[in-house]
């Protein structure tokens, strides 16, 4: 069947059909040291085993006191305090008229309820100070449990762990954390014309860059790539490699074999290995229209274009969301900016267009210049672009000077 004769689906419809056909098996859990857990997805809620802070702490360097004792204090009428010495491991209590030196972050003695900053106190003798300023109860004190109370859910399942989350875990006494293992993404490049990176360049041969790109994108999205090499255009060899990929991976991605003439070979291989087989035969998007989605006995399979840019956009649209869904988390927020387009950008009706643009600063304004390219195989267009402009299906392009929202992929440069 010619790919052009197939009904392409809108992205939302394709996602619904795809997800209805697959099984999102819950990933196993692994325990990692905190130093290795950055960016990983939390596998269970974390409740605080202790109050934080565990004790009433001083927020400044100064003297812990009973606030009532300082009322009426002034430079003309200082209040005298006897200083008691704090000793490590000794639970000191203060009585009225007593003070104790405390440093920032150190516990304050029992009985005290405020701290007088050093600049408002003066040592006038051995073990005696004057205080020149009244303090209120609770002044410059961090109370026990003020940050987190024992039993409180501090971190929730599905959170991608940030540096501050790891710090919080450490503050609660944890040295390791339970996270979901990364979903394994098997990557198969198809095409008799392909050769591995580093191969000698000969006429008619094409370097397989998709396996490198998709492996990097998989890691960026939280998955574990499993590059499986190149398979030539042979049905039995393709079937054999897909079988191996189904066993070894949680998600299987094929690139190539979506173009006219090769599409039925890939489809035949996929459909012959289990039901329901290929459920989406094309998506109303540009680039990436030939993108196909399948399920083999519940295992998700994606067949992306062999053209690098189309493969990247296809994996961005479908792979990123799938990895997040398997990890029971949500996609990381992307930076967006508003910019004026420098020229009209046409877009076919009914198609969602992903336009590569270069956003730069011109004075106080941001402008978006479409990156010129001759097709979805020109990887340099993604290198030169620092943003993606998404034109919805119901919009027939954008006009010159129109303000648009752009997804940033790289920093913005100022025009010279």
Secondary structure, DSSP 8 states (H G I E B T S, - for coil): --GGGS--B-HHHHHHHHHHHS------EEEEEGGG-TT-BB-S-EE-SS-BSSS-EESSSEEEE-GGGGTT--SSS-EEEEEE---TT---B--TTEEEEE-TT-B--BT--EEEEGGGEEEEETTEEEE-S---TTTTEE-TTSSB-TT-EEE-TT-B--HHHHHHHHHTT-SEEEEE---EEEEEEE-TTEE-TT----TT-EE--HHHHHHHHHHHHT-EEEEEEEE-S-HHHHHHHHHHHHHH-SEEEEES--STTTHHHHHHHHHTTSSEEEEE--BSEES-TT-EEEEETTEEEEEE-SSHHHHHHHIIIIIHHHHHHHTT-------EEEEEESS-B---TT-EEEEEEEEEEETTEEEEEE---SSTT-THHHHH--EEEEE-TT---B-TT-EEEEEESS--EE--
